[in-house]
Amino acid sequence: MAIWVRKGRERLDLFSDKKRGVVLDLPAGFGQESAHLRELGFKTVLADLFPRPAKNRSLTWVRADAMATFPFG
């Protein structure tokens, strides 16, 4: 599983070769990208202005506005 983005007609794999660690998914939407990242071995924190209720209790959601100071210390 990989997370792909398009650059013109080319697809780029952004995370498969990266060192595993914590990724902030902002805006998280419904968390699909975080699910893929977790399959790759990353830990994720999902942040969104309107966080969705976690169906999966292992997901960490925070309310965050990308235009404001993040709620992390």
Stockholm file with secondary structure:
# STOCKHOLM 1.0

chainA/1-73         MAIWVRKGRERLDLFSDKKRGVVLDLPAGFGQESAHLRELGFKTVLADLFPRPAKNRSLTWVRADAMATFPFG
#=GR chainA/1-73 SS CCCEEEETTEEEECSTTSCCCEEEESSCTTSHHHHHHHHTTCEEEEEESSCCCCSSTTCEEEECCTTSCCSCC
#=GC SS_cons        CCCEEEETTEEEECSTTSCCCEEEESSCTTSHHHHHHHHTTCEEEEEESSCCCCSSTTCEEEECCTTSCCSCC
//
